[in-house]
Amino acid sequence: MRFLYFSLIFFVLFGCSNNETRHSKLIHLIPEESAIIIKTNAFENLKSGLNNNAFFQEISNAITYTALEEKLNLLDYLNPSNDVLICFSKDDHDSLQFSVITKYNDNLFKTDSIPGYTEEHLSVKNKTITKSTINNNIIYSTVNDSLFFVSSSKALTEVSFNNKNSNPELEKIYDTTSNNKTLSILLNTKNNKLINSFFVAESLSFKSFTNYISVDVDLSQNEILINGITKATDSTKSLINVFKNTVPQENELAKITPSNSDGFISFTFDDFYNFEENLNTFNNIDAVQSATTLFDNVIEVGAIYESENKAVVLNSIDVIATKDALLSDQNVIETYRQIEIYNFGNPELFSQTFSPFITYSGATKYCVIDNFFVFANDLELIQNIIANYQNKTTLSERDYFKDIQESLSDESSLITVVNASSLKALLGKNLQENLNMKFADYKASALQFVYDNNFAHVNAIIKKSKTRASQYSVSEELNVKLDNDLLINPQLVTNHITKQKEVVVQDVNNNLYLISNSGKILWKKQLHGAVLGNIKQIDIYKNGRLQLAFATQHRVYVLDRNGKDVAPFPAKFNDEITQPLSVFDYDKNKNYRLLVTQGKYVLMYDVKAKLVKGFTFKSATNNINHQPQHFRIGRKDYITIKTENKLHILDRTGRTRIAPKTSSIYSNQAVYIYKNKFTTTTKKGELISIDTRGNTAIQNLNLSDQHNIVSTSKTLITQTENKLNIKSNVLELDYGSYSAPKIFYINDKIYVALTDLQSQKVYLFDSQAKLLPNFPVYGNSAITLDNIDKDRNLEFVVKGEDNAIIIYKIN
């Protein structure tokens, strides 16, 4: 699995891609010696994915990784606008070399701002190579037919001039990679000195296993998910092809593997003799009629690993016939939990038959557990397998294994599953160093091959296991760090495809991010200014696809699912926009009205960014202190526009519908429909209510001038200093600096949330002012509460550290 490790390192390169140019593709410039090729079409997303992935964070402490990172940070200064390829190889001196290929653009390699940068130009075969030195590290670059090639090796850069499309097989498998994935990896076994093995068994080497592997990689905070294909052109010299002309069967070895084992390997076939013939050809063994019928009805063979001990397991579809094949080995040496354990007189049979999958030749004992025949030398190992099977504590019964199974095929030709210690050992074997890392939470990782027609599908998963949360607990699900500090609080928006929720947030460099509920950064977009208020979602084409609509100080944006501008937006404004964008949908028919506030002026636009001529209200007498709001009472529409001195209550056309009979000095709080009346507060903290005839009532709530209110039709919440009032219940909180309270109405329940920004505590109450169990929790902003995924538990998103968002789950 070393290619996973290298994919992480390659992130650090900060850029990669794949694109066509003139008569050539990026792949045509790949050095012939390349063992690992990384393809990305979204470098920033890739970098963020690696930075936030728990597994890569852990292995980034490896000596090999940090050394390579130092060498590759030269590529920090590349700004590719297209796909990128990063290639790794070892030279004749066994030194690791890298090359990066992308399409050239004028902003690709800006050297003006690089400290200590020097360069010189070398002439090679009438071509120019630029030798760049940054902090005593040297790279060589050239432009070839509009393609930019940069490498740590001068020799590889020189050869790139003459590179041609000389490997059609590599190009075919390269074309199977997705253009929509953040990361794809290609592995070439030819001259591969970087990867030793994917398997625990030393006999299963990478070089002899296949020729090419091409996979797409999905990265989230706690998971690495890999899908792709592998292909070997020579059917006699590559181990993957021993599954040719066989049909993958269901892998059941997990049902017999103790959960305290180090892992297992399992391979399947529908016809043992086809498989045996292929394996004999691979091993260059003349076909000889087998002297045993033991495997005639076996469809799965595997090995269970437990420290230095191993057990060979056969899965039979005809237990009686398989038992008959063992009639000469019926000497009972012990009975354990009513299971008889026998001597076995042919311990070398499995290595002779199934090498290199199984090279173990010490199995002198066996037992039969339902349809499984278990062979081993160590009696305690057999007893452990029997006990775990009877106690239902096998791997198949564990939640963490069931969790990774969801990403795997039920039937496969070959699968290996390892626990945390075996995963660590595999990484150490490939990195050629002893790793001092914490992998205890990676309780099960899997690599699977499903043979098809002359190729095999590849699936793999490395996932951080989670302890099942107790009822009413609040568990931290994700902690996603960005490159820069947050500018606005994280918000939840709806993914119209999955109907689940995602997070949108902006950083101090005005980059807007869309982040999945698994922590994956889906895209990042540079905006002109900070987002004002909450981001709205609209269906501008009335086809069920949602867009994000919002305003900055001089723009109104509408972005599609992929972060692209929806024409004719963004709309540009010379004068400053002073309130968040208001979106009205009067009749719920998606004929949206977008209201832009500039000081005391209000402009109403349609979704074509055209001014709505029928809206007559243009200006208040003073600056508007809250964004315009829309209400529907009965069959009538009401628009509220509020200044410090006046509350305008208008109809759709902008004409006055209600004139309050009493003037007041209004706060900047929103207007609510509470008990069928327009309700807000005065600057003195009084509650003011206006009915549909303009009658006004004022109630003294003893609020300070620094107060907040929020309301539903029947529930009023107020907060002033350290006092929170929910309905008639008054709570005295610790003194602090509190965010405005928020009401969430979910599944017929009301939740009230606020955050003490001083002590960094998030509070969540029910409608009776009762604090929910296990609150407060850590947080640095107001929260957004919702059900973001497929389960029934609620989640909320909040700002964590200055550059991070946290998603909590309420169990």
SEKETI-29971 format. One record per residue (C-alpha): residue in three letters; y, z, x. Coordinates in steps of 0.25 Angstrom, whole numbers, padded with zeros to 4 digits, always signed. Layout:
REM SEKETI-29971
AlaYZX...
***
This chain:
REM SEKETI-29971
Met+0000+0000+0000Arg+0009-0001+0012Phe+0016-0013+0005Leu+0022-0003-0004Tyr+0028+0005+0007Phe+0034-0008+0014Ser+0040-0012+0001Leu+0048+0001+0002Ile+0052-0002+0016Phe+0057-0015+0011Phe+0066-0010+0001Val+0074-0003+0013Leu+0076-0017+0017Phe+0086-0019+0006Gly+0083-0033+0002Cys+0073-0044-0001Ser+0071-0056-0009Asn+0064-0069-0012Asn+0071-0082-0016Glu+0070-0097-0014Thr+0080-0105-0005Arg+0080-0120-0004His+0066-0124+0000Ser+0061-0110+0003Lys+0058-0097-0003Leu+0060-0083+0003Ile+0045-0082+0005His+0046-0094+0014Leu+0053-0086+0025Ile+0043-0074+0025Pro+0038-0072+0039Glu+0024-0076+0040Glu+0020-0062+0046Ser+0026-0055+0034Ala+0016-0044+0029Ile+0024-0038+0018Ile+0035-0046+0010Ile+0044-0039+0001Lys+0051-0046-0010Thr+0063-0041-0019Asn+0073-0047-0028Ala+0081-0034-0030Phe+0083-0027-0017Glu+0092-0016-0022Asn+0082-0012-0033Leu+0071-0012-0023Lys+0078-0003-0014Ser+0081+0007-0025Gly+0067+0006-0030Leu+0062+0010-0016Asn+0073+0021-0014Asn+0068+0027-0027Asn+0053+0025-0026Ala+0047+0039-0023Phe+0036+0032-0015Phe+0045+0024-0006Gln+0054+0036-0004Glu+0042+0044+0001Ile+0037+0033+0011Ser+0051+0030+0016Asn+0049+0042+0025Ala+0038+0035+0033Ile+0041+0032+0047Thr+0037+0017+0045Tyr+0046+0016+0034Thr+0059+0023+0040Ala+0057+0014+0052Leu+0056+0001+0044Glu+0068+0006+0035Glu+0077+0007+0048Lys+0073-0006+0052Leu+0075-0013+0038Asn+0089-0006+0035Leu+0095-0018+0042Leu+0093-0025+0029Asp+0102-0015+0021Tyr+0113-0026+0024Leu+0106-0037+0016Asn+0111-0040+0002Pro+0101-0050-0004Ser+0105-0057-0017Asn+0091-0063-0019Asp+0076-0059-0017Val+0072-0054-0003Leu+0059-0054+0005Ile+0056-0043+0015Cys+0045-0046+0025Phe+0038-0037+0034Ser+0029-0041+0046Lys+0024-0036+0059Asp+0027-0044+0072Asp+0018-0046+0084His+0022-0033+0090Asp+0018-0025+0077Ser+0033-0023+0073Leu+0037-0023+0059Gln+0047-0035+0055Phe+0054-0038+0042Ser+0061-0050+0037Val+0070-0052+0025Ile+0072-0065+0017Thr+0082-0067+0006Lys+0091-0078+0001Tyr+0104-0079+0009Asn+0117-0075+0003Asp+0131-0073+0009Asn+0130-0057+0006Leu+0116-0056+0011Phe+0119-0049+0025Lys+0133-0044+0026Thr+0135-0039+0040Asp+0150-0035+0040Ser+0147-0020+0035Ile+0135-0018+0044Pro+0138-0007+0054Gly+0135-0011+0068Tyr+0130-0025+0064Thr+0129-0036+0075Glu+0123-0050+0074Glu+0120-0062+0083His+0116-0075+0080Leu+0103-0081+0086Ser+0100-0096+0086Val+0085-0099+0084Lys+0080-0114+0082Asn+0094-0118+0077Lys+0094-0106+0067Thr+0103-0094+0067Ile+0097-0080+0067Thr+0106-0068+0065Lys+0102-0056+0073Ser+0108-0044+0067Thr+0109-0030+0072Ile+0111-0017+0064Asn+0110-0004+0070Asn+0102-0009+0081Asn+0092-0016+0072Ile+0091-0031+0072Ile+0088-0041+0061Tyr+0087-0056+0062Ser+0092-0065+0050Thr+0094-0080+0047Val+0097-0089+0035Asn+0087-0099+0033Asp+0089-0109+0021Ser+0097-0099+0013Leu+0087-0088+0016Phe+0090-0076+0024Phe+0080-0071+0033Val+0081-0058+0041Ser+0071-0051+0049Ser+0069-0040+0060Ser+0062-0051+0068Lys+0069-0062+0075Ala+0056-0070+0076Leu+0054-0069+0061Thr+0068-0074+0059Glu+0066-0086+0068Val+0053-0089+0061Ser+0059-0089+0047Phe+0066-0102+0050Asn+0053-0109+0050Asn+0046-0101+0039Lys+0040-0110+0028Asn+0032-0109+0016Ser+0019-0107+0024Asn+0012-0097+0015Pro+0010-0102+0001Glu+0000-0091-0002Leu+0010-0081+0001Glu+0021-0088-0007Lys+0011-0089-0019Ile+0009-0074-0019Tyr+0024-0071-0017Asp+0027-0079-0029Thr+0019-0069-0037Thr+0029-0058-0035Ser+0039-0055-0046Asn+0054-0059-0045Asn+0057-0047-0054Lys+0052-0036-0045Thr+0060-0028-0036Leu+0050-0029-0025Ser+0038-0038-0022Ile+0029-0036-0010Leu+0020-0047-0003Leu+0009-0043+0007Asn+0003-0053+0017Thr-0009-0048+0024Lys-0008-0058+0035Asn-0004-0051+0048Asn-0001-0039+0040Lys+0001-0027+0049Leu+0009-0019+0039Ile-0001-0015+0029Asn-0015-0009+0032Ser-0021-0006+0018Phe-0019-0003+0004Phe-0032+0005+0003Val-0037+0018+0007Ala-0049+0012+0013Glu-0047+0007+0027Ser-0056-0005+0025Leu-0047-0011+0015Ser-0037-0017+0024Phe-0025-0025+0019Lys-0027-0037+0028Ser-0041-0040+0022Phe-0037-0037+0008Thr-0029-0049+0004Asn-0019-0059+0009Tyr-0007-0057+0000Ile-0001-0046-0009Ser+0011-0048-0018Val+0016-0037-0027Asp+0028-0033-0035Val+0032-0019-0034Asp+0039-0010-0045Leu+0046+0002-0039Ser+0050+0014-0047Gln+0053+0028-0043Asn+0039+0034-0044Glu+0031+0021-0044Ile+0027+0008-0036Leu+0020-0002-0044Ile+0015-0015-0038Asn+0009-0027-0044Gly+0005-0040-0038Ile-0006-0049-0033Thr-0014-0051-0020Lys-0021-0063-0015Ala-0030-0067-0004Thr-0032-0082+0000Asp-0045-0080+0008Ser-0055-0075-0002Thr-0065-0070+0009Lys-0056-0062+0018Ser-0047-0054+0008Leu-0054-0042+0001Ile-0046-0044-0012Asn-0054-0057-0015Val-0067-0049-0015Phe-0064-0047-0030Lys-0064-0062-0033Asn-0072-0066-0045Thr-0073-0051-0049Val-0066-0045-0061Pro-0059-0032-0059Gln-0064-0020-0067Glu-0058-0007-0072Asn-0056+0003-0060Glu-0063+0016-0065Leu-0064+0023-0051Ala-0052+0032-0055Lys-0061+0038-0066Ile-0070+0044-0055Thr-0060+0046-0044Pro-0056+0061-0043Ser-0041+0063-0044Asn-0041+0071-0031Ser-0046+0059-0023Asp-0038+0051-0014Gly-0040+0038-0022Phe-0050+0027-0024Ile-0053+0012-0023Ser-0060+0004-0033Phe-0064-0010-0034Thr-0071-0018-0046Phe-0078-0030-0049Asp-0086-0036-0061Asp-0097-0041-0053Phe-0102-0034-0040Tyr-0109-0046-0034Asn-0096-0055-0035Phe-0088-0044-0028Glu-0099-0041-0018Glu-0100-0056-0014Asn-0085-0056-0012Leu-0085-0044-0004Asn-0096-0049+0005Thr-0088-0061+0007Phe-0076-0053+0011Asn-0084-0045+0021Asn-0091-0057+0026Ile-0105-0052+0022Asp-0116-0061+0018Ala-0120-0059+0003Val-0133-0050+0002Gln-0140-0046-0010Ser-0136-0032-0013Ala-0147-0022-0011Thr-0142-0013-0022Thr-0138-0015-0036Leu-0129-0003-0036Phe-0116-0011-0038Asp-0122-0021-0049Asn-0115-0014-0060Val-0103-0008-0053Ile-0089-0014-0056Glu-0081-0004-0048Val-0083+0002-0034Gly-0073+0012-0028Ala-0071+0023-0018Ile-0064+0037-0020Tyr-0057+0043-0009Glu-0056+0058-0006Ser-0051+0062+0007Glu-0061+0057+0017Asn-0072+0055+0007Lys-0075+0043-0002Ala-0084+0040-0014Val-0088+0026-0018Val-0089+0024-0033Leu-0096+0013-0041Asn-0092+0011-0056Ser-0104+0005-0063Ile-0105-0002-0077Asp-0120+0001-0078Val-0122+0015-0073Ile-0137+0015-0075Ala-0139+0002-0067Thr-0131+0008-0056Lys-0139+0021-0056Asp-0151+0012-0055Ala-0146+0006-0042Leu-0145+0020-0037Leu-0160+0024-0040Ser-0163+0026-0025Asp-0152+0036-0024Gln-0155+0047-0034Asn-0156+0059-0025Val-0148+0070-0032Ile-0141+0079-0021Glu-0132+0086-0031Thr-0128+0087-0045Tyr-0113+0090-0048Arg-0108+0093-0062Gln-0120+0086-0067Ile-0118+0074-0059Glu-0129+0071-0049Ile-0125+0067-0035Tyr-0135+0058-0027Asn-0138+0054-0013Phe-0134+0039-0010Gly-0142+0032+0001Asn-0134+0020+0003Pro-0120+0025+0007Glu-0116+0012+0015Leu-0118+0003+0002Phe-0104+0004-0002Ser-0098+0000+0011Gln-0108-0011+0013Thr-0105-0017-0001Phe-0090-0014-0003Ser-0083-0014+0010Pro-0071-0014+0013Phe-0068-0008-0001Ile-0078+0003+0002Thr-0082+0007+0017Tyr-0088+0020+0014Ser-0102+0022+0017Gly-0105+0037+0016Ala-0108+0038+0001Thr-0121+0046+0001Lys-0120+0052-0013Tyr-0117+0047-0026Cys-0116+0051-0041Val-0114+0044-0054Ile-0103+0048-0063Asp-0103+0040-0076Asn-0101+0026-0072Phe-0097+0029-0058Phe-0106+0030-0045Val-0099+0039-0035Phe-0104+0038-0020Ala-0099+0047-0009Asn-0104+0056+0003Asp-0096+0068+0000Leu-0102+0077-0011Glu-0089+0084-0014Leu-0082+0070-0017Ile-0093+0066-0027Gln-0092+0080-0034Asn-0077+0079-0034Ile-0078+0065-0041Ile-0088+0071-0051Ala-0079+0083-0054Asn-0066+0075-0056Tyr-0073+0065-0065Gln-0079+0076-0074Asn-0066+0084-0074Lys-0058+0071-0077Thr-0049+0073-0065Thr-0051+0059-0059Leu-0040+0050-0056Ser-0041+0042-0069Glu-0038+0055-0076Arg-0025+0058-0069Asp-0011+0054-0075Tyr-0006+0049-0062Phe-0018+0039-0061Lys-0016+0035-0075Asp-0002+0032-0072Ile-0004+0022-0061Gln-0016+0016-0069Glu-0005+0011-0079Ser+0000+0001-0068Leu-0014-0004-0064Ser-0024-0013-0069Asp-0037-0006-0076Glu-0046-0016-0069Ser-0044-0020-0054Ser-0052-0026-0043Leu-0047-0015-0033Ile-0039-0003-0034Thr-0036+0009-0025Val-0030+0022-0030Val-0025+0032-0020Asn-0019+0046-0021Ala-0006+0051-0014Ser-0013+0055+0000Ser-0020+0041+0000Leu-0007+0034-0003Lys-0001+0041+0008Ala-0012+0038+0018Leu-0011+0023+0014Leu+0003+0023+0017Gly+0002+0030+0030Lys-0009+0020+0034Asn+0000+0008+0031Leu+0012+0014+0037Gln+0004+0019+0049Glu+0010+0033+0049Asn+0007+0047+0043Leu+0016+0049+0031Asn+0022+0062+0028Met+0025+0059+0013Lys+0023+0065+0000Phe+0014+0056-0009Ala+0008+0067-0018Asp+0014+0062-0031Tyr+0007+0048-0028Lys-0006+0053-0034Ala-0011+0039-0037Ser-0008+0025-0031Ala-0015+0012-0034Leu-0017-0002-0029Gln-0025-0012-0037Phe-0030-0026-0036Val-0035-0034-0048Tyr-0042-0047-0043Asp-0038-0059-0051Asn-0040-0074-0048Asn-0039-0075-0033Phe-0029-0064-0032Ala-0028-0050-0036His-0017-0042-0044Val-0011-0030-0036Asn-0007-0017-0043Ala-0002-0004-0036Ile+0005+0008-0040Ile+0011+0020-0032Lys+0016+0030-0042Lys+0021+0044-0040Ser+0013+0053-0050Lys+0020+0063-0059Thr+0015+0076-0064Arg+0014+0076-0079Ala+0027+0083-0084Ser+0025+0096-0093Gln+0030+0096-0107Tyr+0045+0097-0108Ser+0047+0096-0093Val+0058+0087-0088Ser+0053+0078-0076Glu+0061+0069-0067Glu+0055+0055-0068Leu+0064+0047-0059Asn+0075+0049-0049Val+0081+0036-0045Lys+0091+0035-0034Leu+0101+0024-0032Asp+0108+0020-0019Asn+0121+0025-0024Asp+0126+0037-0033Leu+0127+0035-0048Leu+0140+0032-0054Ile+0136+0033-0069Asn+0125+0042-0076Pro+0112+0035-0078Gln+0109+0029-0092Leu+0097+0025-0100Val+0096+0011-0105Thr+0085+0003-0113Asn+0076-0007-0106His+0074-0017-0118Ile+0061-0022-0112Thr+0054-0008-0111Lys+0062-0001-0121Gln+0063+0010-0111Lys+0075+0016-0104Glu+0081+0013-0090Val+0092+0019-0082Val+0106+0013-0079Val+0115+0019-0069Gln+0126+0015-0060Asp+0129+0019-0046Val+0143+0021-0039Asn+0142+0007-0033Asn+0143+0002-0048Asn+0128-0002-0047Leu+0121-0002-0061Tyr+0106+0001-0060Leu+0096-0001-0071Ile+0084+0009-0068Ser+0070+0009-0075Asn+0065+0021-0081Ser+0055+0021-0069Gly+0066+0022-0059Lys+0066+0007-0055Ile+0080+0001-0052Leu+0080-0012-0061Trp+0093-0017-0056Lys+0106-0014-0050Lys+0119-0021-0053Gln+0133-0019-0047Leu+0144-0017-0057His+0159-0017-0057Gly+0162-0003-0059Ala+0156+0009-0066Val+0149+0009-0079Leu+0157+0016-0090Gly+0149+0025-0099Asn+0136+0022-0105Ile+0129+0008-0103Lys+0126+0002-0117Gln+0114-0008-0120Ile+0116-0020-0129Asp+0107-0032-0133Ile+0117-0043-0131Tyr+0108-0054-0134Lys+0101-0047-0146Asn+0087-0049-0140Gly+0083-0035-0137Arg+0087-0036-0122Leu+0097-0025-0119Gln+0109-0026-0109Leu+0118-0015-0103Ala+0132-0015-0107Phe+0143-0007-0101Ala+0157-0007-0095Thr+0163-0004-0081Gln+0178-0003-0078His+0180-0018-0078Arg+0167-0024-0084Val+0158-0024-0096Tyr+0144-0027-0092Val+0132-0031-0100Leu+0119-0032-0091Asp+0105-0037-0095Arg+0092-0030-0092Asn+0092-0035-0077Gly+0106-0031-0074Lys+0112-0045-0076Asp+0126-0047-0082Val+0125-0052-0097Ala+0135-0063-0098Pro+0147-0063-0101Phe+0147-0049-0095Pro+0152-0042-0087Ala+0165-0043-0094Lys+0177-0040-0085Phe+0189-0032-0088Asn+0202-0031-0080Asp+0206-0018-0087Glu+0198-0005-0085Ile+0187-0002-0095Thr+0189+0013-0098Gln+0177+0016-0107Pro+0163+0013-0108Leu+0159+0000-0115Ser+0156+0002-0130Val+0146-0006-0137Phe+0146-0008-0152Asp+0135-0014-0160Tyr+0140-0012-0174Asp+0129-0017-0183Lys+0117-0015-0172Asn+0116-0030-0172Lys+0119-0031-0157Asn+0133-0038-0159Tyr+0139-0029-0148Arg+0153-0025-0146Leu+0158-0021-0132Leu+0170-0012-0132Val+0178-0011-0119Thr+0188+0000-0118Gln+0200-0001-0108Gly+0210+0010-0109Lys+0215+0010-0123Tyr+0209-0004-0126Val+0196-0008-0133Leu+0190-0022-0131Met+0178-0026-0140Tyr+0169-0037-0134Asp+0156-0044-0139Val+0144-0047-0131Lys+0150-0060-0126Ala+0162-0052-0120Lys+0171-0057-0130Leu+0182-0049-0137Val+0179-0045-0151Lys+0191-0051-0159Gly+0188-0042-0171Phe+0190-0029-0164Thr+0205-0026-0167Phe+0206-0012-0159Lys+0212-0015-0146Ser+0219-0003-0141Ala+0221+0012-0143Thr+0234+0019-0140Asn+0227+0027-0128Asn+0216+0026-0119Ile+0202+0026-0126Asn+0195+0039-0121His+0180+0035-0126Gln+0173+0022-0127Pro+0173+0016-0141Gln+0162+0020-0150His+0156+0014-0163Phe+0150+0021-0175Arg+0143+0017-0188Ile+0145+0026-0200Gly+0139+0020-0212Arg+0142+0005-0212Lys+0155+0007-0205Asp+0158+0005-0190Tyr+0167+0014-0182Ile+0173+0012-0168Thr+0179+0024-0161Ile+0190+0022-0150Lys+0195+0035-0145Thr+0208+0039-0137Glu+0213+0053-0134Asn+0223+0052-0146Lys+0215+0044-0156Leu+0201+0041-0161His+0201+0026-0167Ile+0190+0024-0177Leu+0189+0009-0180Asp+0181-0001-0187Arg+0173-0013-0181Thr+0186-0021-0180Gly+0194-0010-0173Arg+0202-0006-0185Thr+0204+0009-0188Arg+0193+0014-0197Ile+0196+0029-0197Ala+0209+0035-0193Pro+0207+0050-0189Lys+0217+0058-0197Thr+0219+0068-0186Ser+0224+0065-0172Ser+0217+0071-0160Ile+0217+0071-0145Tyr+0203+0066-0142Ser+0193+0069-0131Asn+0186+0058-0124Gln+0173+0061-0131Ala+0165+0051-0139Val+0166+0050-0154Tyr+0153+0054-0162Ile+0149+0053-0177Tyr+0146+0068-0179Lys+0143+0072-0193Asn+0148+0059-0198Lys+0162+0060-0192Phe+0168+0054-0179Thr+0168+0066-0170Thr+0174+0068-0156Thr+0182+0078-0149Thr+0197+0081-0146Lys+0202+0083-0132Lys+0203+0098-0135Gly+0188+0098-0138Glu+0189+0098-0153Leu+0178+0091-0162Ile+0185+0080-0170Ser+0178+0073-0182Ile+0183+0062-0190Asp+0177+0057-0203Thr+0177+0042-0208Arg+0190+0045-0216Gly+0197+0050-0204Asn+0197+0065-0207Thr+0197+0073-0194Ala+0191+0087-0191Ile+0193+0095-0178Gln+0183+0106-0174Asn+0186+0115-0162Leu+0173+0116-0154Asn+0179+0124-0143Leu+0177+0112-0133Ser+0185+0111-0120Asp+0193+0098-0117Gln+0181+0095-0108His+0170+0093-0118Asn+0160+0084-0122Ile+0154+0080-0136Val+0142+0072-0141Ser+0136+0070-0154Thr+0126+0064-0164Ser+0129+0063-0179Lys+0124+0078-0181Thr+0124+0084-0167Leu+0137+0088-0159Ile+0136+0092-0144Thr+0148+0097-0137Gln+0150+0102-0123Thr+0161+0109-0116Glu+0161+0116-0103Asn+0147+0123-0103Lys+0145+0123-0118Leu+0136+0114-0125Asn+0136+0113-0140Ile+0124+0106-0147Lys+0126+0107-0162Ser+0130+0122-0164Asn+0122+0127-0152Val+0131+0131-0140Leu+0125+0131-0126Glu+0132+0137-0114Leu+0128+0130-0102Asp+0130+0133-0087Tyr+0144+0130-0083Gly+0144+0116-0076Ser+0149+0101-0077Tyr+0142+0095-0089Ser+0140+0081-0093Ala+0143+0077-0107Pro+0132+0081-0117Lys+0123+0069-0122Ile+0115+0068-0135Phe+0102+0061-0135Tyr+0095+0058-0148Ile+0080+0055-0145Asn+0068+0055-0154Asp+0076+0063-0165Lys+0080+0074-0155Ile+0094+0077-0149Tyr+0095+0080-0135Val+0108+0085-0128Ala+0110+0083-0113Leu+0121+0086-0103Thr+0121+0088-0088Asp+0128+0099-0080Leu+0133+0090-0068Gln+0137+0102-0060Ser+0123+0108-0060Gln+0116+0095-0062Lys+0108+0100-0074Val+0104+0091-0086Tyr+0103+0099-0099Leu+0096+0093-0111Phe+0096+0101-0125Asp+0090+0098-0139Ser+0099+0098-0151Gln+0098+0113-0153Ala+0104+0115-0139Lys+0091+0119-0133Leu+0089+0115-0118Leu+0076+0106-0117Pro+0065+0112-0108Asn+0067+0111-0093Phe+0081+0107-0093Pro+0091+0107-0086Val+0087+0096-0076Tyr+0094+0090-0064Gly+0104+0079-0067Asn+0118+0075-0063Ser+0123+0067-0075Ala+0122+0066-0090Ile+0108+0061-0095Thr+0103+0050-0103Leu+0090+0054-0111Asp+0080+0045-0118Asn+0065+0041-0118Ile+0066+0031-0106Asp+0051+0027-0106Lys+0038+0025-0114Asp+0035+0040-0115Arg+0040+0050-0125Asn+0047+0059-0115Leu+0062+0058-0114Glu+0069+0055-0101Phe+0083+0056-0096Val+0091+0050-0085Val+0101+0058-0076Lys+0109+0056-0063Gly+0102+0064-0052Glu+0108+0064-0038Asp+0120+0055-0036Asn+0112+0043-0034Ala+0100+0045-0043Ile+0096+0045-0058Ile+0085+0054-0063Ile+0076+0052-0075Tyr+0070+0064-0081Lys+0059+0065-0092Ile+0058+0076-0102Asn+0043+0078-0105
***
